[in-house]
Amino acid sequence: MLKIVMTFVLINLIVPNNEVHVEAAEKESVTIAMRNNALNATIQFFNAQKNCKTDKMSKYSIDIQNVDRSSYDQTFCKKNPLQKAEITDLTVVSSDLALASVHLDFEDQVIVQTFPVIKKEGKWRIVKGVYRKQAAEKTMNIGMLNGIKGYFSSIHSGNEAALRKYARKFNKDHEQIDNRDRISALEYNIHNVTTLTNTASIVDISVINGKQVNMIKYVVYKADNNWKVIADRHLVKAVIPKNANPVEVK
């Protein structure tokens, strides 16, 4: 994958030169400007984190729990300065939703994660606090619930047409339905819903396949009056330890 070093900011951020992913059935046009604005917000946030400018971090982010964490951010960035940030993928989903994946290098650890970037009040901001424990919302939009049910039902039945209606995949090399005999045994439970915008939410779902249980943070969004599950861009985070003398494998 071709990567471009963004030299117009103070942080050494590397971003992919990906195409904007567009679904032809959607009425909203995903434009290059949308991608650039979402990407710029992500760049500016990590630029601010590297330079420990919490006011700028707040400007380009929104906390999912509406908590002011500027004091924590100030302490964290001083104790754990960000050395390098790489934006490995940015996918525009709709006019107010994108998903960004990043690789962050610190002195003693590496963090890789995927998180939402949303447009709110006319400005793109990254969403913080996705991986903190959330207070469960008591109600779920019926259309959203039907979209999730439709997604898993289409996997159970092996119905490709239904899956295209209720799911969105950005990786072109993915089969819509893989290994039907195995995945037909899937069960699922919805544990929590966190609203991002009027047309997008994070849904925590445990997916059960025999004795294996995976807790997955799905992003679901509304397009053409239909709620869809983003099937291949789950929200994930991993913290990997790093010592002073890493061994490069050539």
C-alpha positions as CSV (number, residue, x, y, z in Angstrom):
1,M,0.0,0.0,0.0
2,L,1.3,3.4,-1.0
3,K,1.8,5.8,2.0
4,I,2.4,9.5,2.0
5,V,4.2,11.4,4.7
6,M,2.1,14.4,5.6
7,T,4.7,17.2,5.9
8,F,2.3,20.1,6.4
9,V,1.9,19.4,10.2
10,L,4.4,19.2,13.0
11,I,3.9,15.5,13.7
12,N,5.3,12.8,11.6
13,L,2.0,11.2,10.5
14,I,1.9,8.7,7.7
15,V,-1.4,8.2,6.0
16,P,-2.6,5.8,3.3
17,N,-3.4,7.0,-0.2
18,N,-6.6,5.0,-0.3
19,E,-9.5,5.5,-2.6
20,V,-12.7,6.8,-1.0
21,H,-15.0,3.9,-0.5
22,V,-18.5,4.7,-2.1
23,E,-21.6,2.6,-2.1
24,A,-23.5,3.2,-5.3
25,A,-26.9,2.5,-3.6
26,E,-26.5,5.3,-1.1
27,K,-28.0,8.7,-2.0
28,E,-25.4,10.7,-0.1
29,S,-22.3,11.4,-2.1
30,V,-19.1,10.6,-0.3
31,T,-16.6,13.2,-1.6
32,I,-12.9,13.7,-1.5
33,A,-13.5,16.7,0.6
34,M,-15.3,14.6,3.3
35,R,-12.3,12.3,3.4
36,N,-9.8,15.1,3.6
37,N,-11.7,16.8,6.4
38,A,-12.1,13.6,8.4
39,L,-8.4,12.8,7.8
40,N,-7.3,16.3,8.8
41,A,-9.2,16.1,12.1
42,T,-7.4,12.9,12.9
43,I,-4.0,14.3,11.9
44,Q,-4.6,17.5,14.0
45,F,-5.6,15.5,17.1
46,F,-2.4,13.3,17.1
47,N,-0.3,16.4,16.2
48,A,-1.7,18.0,19.4
49,Q,-1.1,14.8,21.4
50,K,2.5,14.6,20.3
51,N,3.0,18.3,21.4
52,C,0.9,17.9,24.5
53,K,-1.5,20.6,23.5
54,T,-4.7,19.5,25.3
55,D,-6.8,22.4,24.2
56,K,-6.1,21.4,20.5
57,M,-6.8,17.8,21.4
58,S,-10.2,18.8,22.8
59,K,-10.9,20.9,19.6
60,Y,-10.5,17.9,17.4
61,S,-12.1,15.2,19.5
62,I,-15.4,14.4,21.3
63,D,-15.6,12.2,24.4
64,I,-18.3,9.5,24.0
65,Q,-19.3,10.0,27.7
66,N,-19.2,13.8,27.6
67,V,-16.4,13.8,30.2
68,D,-13.8,16.5,30.4
69,R,-10.5,14.6,30.5
70,S,-8.2,17.4,29.7
71,S,-6.3,17.0,33.0
72,Y,-5.9,13.3,32.4
73,D,-4.7,14.0,28.8
74,Q,-2.2,16.5,30.0
75,T,-0.7,14.1,32.6
76,F,-0.7,11.1,30.2
77,C,1.0,12.9,27.3
78,K,3.7,14.2,29.6
79,K,4.4,10.8,31.2
80,N,3.9,8.9,27.9
81,P,4.9,11.2,25.0
82,L,3.7,10.1,21.6
83,Q,6.8,9.5,19.4
84,K,5.1,8.6,16.1
85,A,1.6,8.2,14.7
86,E,0.7,6.4,11.6
87,I,-2.8,6.5,10.2
88,T,-3.0,3.1,8.4
89,D,-6.5,3.5,7.1
90,L,-9.3,6.0,6.9
91,T,-12.6,4.9,5.4
92,V,-15.5,7.3,4.8
93,V,-18.8,5.6,5.5
94,S,-21.3,8.5,5.1
95,S,-21.5,12.3,5.2
96,D,-21.0,12.3,9.0
97,L,-19.1,9.1,9.7
98,A,-15.7,7.8,9.0
99,L,-13.5,5.0,10.6
100,A,-9.8,5.6,11.2
101,S,-7.2,3.0,12.1
102,V,-3.9,4.1,13.7
103,H,-0.5,2.8,14.8
104,L,0.9,4.8,17.8
105,D,4.4,4.5,19.0
106,F,5.3,5.3,22.6
107,E,8.6,4.7,24.5
108,D,7.5,1.4,26.1
109,Q,4.4,0.4,24.1
110,V,2.7,0.4,20.8
111,I,-1.1,1.0,20.4
112,V,-3.1,-0.1,17.4
113,Q,-6.7,0.8,17.3
114,T,-9.7,1.6,15.1
115,F,-12.2,4.4,16.2
116,P,-15.0,6.5,14.7
117,V,-14.5,10.0,13.3
118,I,-17.8,11.9,13.2
119,K,-19.1,15.2,11.9
120,K,-20.9,17.1,14.6
121,E,-22.0,20.7,14.5
122,G,-20.3,21.0,11.1
123,K,-16.9,19.8,12.4
124,W,-15.1,16.5,12.1
125,R,-13.8,15.1,15.3
126,I,-12.3,11.8,16.5
127,V,-14.4,9.9,19.1
128,K,-12.6,9.2,22.4
129,G,-13.5,6.8,25.2
130,V,-14.8,4.1,22.9
131,Y,-13.0,1.4,24.9
132,R,-14.0,2.7,28.4
133,K,-16.9,0.9,30.1
134,Q,-20.2,2.5,28.8
135,A,-23.5,3.0,30.6
136,A,-26.0,0.9,28.7
137,E,-28.7,2.7,26.9
138,K,-32.2,1.5,27.9
139,T,-33.8,1.7,24.5
140,M,-32.7,0.7,20.9
141,N,-34.0,2.2,17.7
142,I,-36.3,-0.4,16.1
143,G,-34.9,0.1,12.7
144,M,-31.4,-0.4,14.1
145,L,-32.5,-3.6,15.8
146,N,-34.1,-4.9,12.6
147,G,-30.9,-4.2,10.7
148,I,-28.8,-6.2,13.2
149,K,-31.3,-9.0,13.1
150,G,-31.3,-8.9,9.3
151,Y,-27.5,-9.1,9.3
152,F,-27.3,-12.2,11.4
153,S,-30.3,-13.8,9.8
154,S,-28.8,-13.4,6.4
155,I,-25.6,-15.1,7.6
156,H,-27.7,-18.0,9.1
157,S,-29.6,-18.4,5.9
158,G,-26.7,-17.8,3.5
159,N,-28.9,-15.2,1.7
160,E,-26.4,-13.0,-0.2
161,A,-29.1,-10.5,-1.3
162,A,-30.2,-9.9,2.3
163,L,-26.6,-9.6,3.5
164,R,-26.0,-6.9,0.9
165,K,-29.1,-5.1,2.3
166,Y,-28.0,-5.3,5.9
167,A,-24.2,-5.3,5.8
168,R,-21.5,-3.1,4.4
169,K,-18.0,-4.5,3.5
170,F,-15.2,-2.3,2.3
171,N,-12.6,-5.0,1.5
172,K,-13.3,-6.0,-2.0
173,D,-11.5,-9.3,-1.7
174,H,-13.8,-10.5,1.0
175,E,-16.5,-13.0,0.2
176,Q,-19.9,-11.9,1.4
177,I,-20.5,-15.2,3.2
178,D,-17.6,-17.5,4.1
179,N,-17.9,-21.1,5.2
180,R,-21.6,-21.3,5.6
181,D,-21.6,-24.6,7.4
182,R,-19.6,-23.2,10.2
183,I,-21.2,-19.8,10.5
184,S,-24.7,-21.1,10.3
185,A,-24.3,-22.1,14.0
186,L,-23.7,-18.4,15.1
187,E,-25.7,-16.9,17.9
188,Y,-25.5,-13.4,19.1
189,N,-26.5,-11.2,22.1
190,I,-26.7,-7.4,22.1
191,H,-25.1,-5.9,25.3
192,N,-24.8,-2.2,24.8
193,V,-25.6,0.6,22.3
194,T,-23.8,3.9,22.3
195,T,-25.2,6.6,20.0
196,L,-22.6,8.5,17.9
197,T,-25.0,10.6,15.7
198,N,-28.6,10.3,14.7
199,T,-27.6,7.9,12.0
200,A,-24.7,5.9,13.6
201,S,-24.1,3.9,16.8
202,I,-21.6,1.5,18.3
203,V,-23.2,-1.8,19.3
204,D,-21.4,-4.3,21.6
205,I,-22.4,-7.8,20.5
206,S,-21.2,-11.1,21.8
207,V,-21.0,-13.6,18.9
208,I,-21.2,-17.2,19.9
209,N,-19.9,-20.0,17.6
210,G,-20.1,-23.3,19.5
211,K,-17.8,-22.9,22.5
212,Q,-16.2,-19.8,21.2
213,V,-17.5,-16.4,22.3
214,N,-16.2,-13.1,20.8
215,M,-17.2,-9.7,22.1
216,I,-17.3,-7.4,19.1
217,K,-17.8,-3.6,18.8
218,Y,-19.8,-3.1,15.6
219,V,-20.6,0.2,14.0
220,V,-24.1,0.4,12.6
221,Y,-25.3,3.2,10.5
222,K,-28.4,4.3,8.5
223,A,-28.3,4.6,4.7
224,D,-31.3,4.7,2.3
225,N,-33.7,4.4,5.3
226,N,-32.0,1.1,6.2
227,W,-29.7,0.3,9.1
228,K,-26.5,-1.6,8.1
229,V,-23.8,-3.3,10.1
230,I,-20.2,-2.6,9.0
231,A,-19.0,-6.1,8.8
232,D,-15.2,-5.7,8.3
233,R,-14.3,-2.6,10.3
234,H,-14.8,-3.5,13.9
235,L,-13.7,-1.2,16.6
236,V,-10.6,-2.8,18.1
237,K,-7.7,-1.7,20.4
238,A,-4.5,-3.5,21.3
239,V,-1.6,-2.4,23.6
240,I,1.7,-4.1,22.8
241,P,4.7,-3.8,25.1
242,K,7.9,-2.5,23.5
243,N,11.4,-2.6,25.0
244,A,14.5,-0.5,24.1
245,N,16.0,-3.0,21.8
246,P,13.4,-4.5,19.5
247,V,14.6,-7.2,17.1
248,E,13.9,-6.6,13.4
249,V,13.1,-9.7,11.4
250,K,14.4,-9.3,7.8
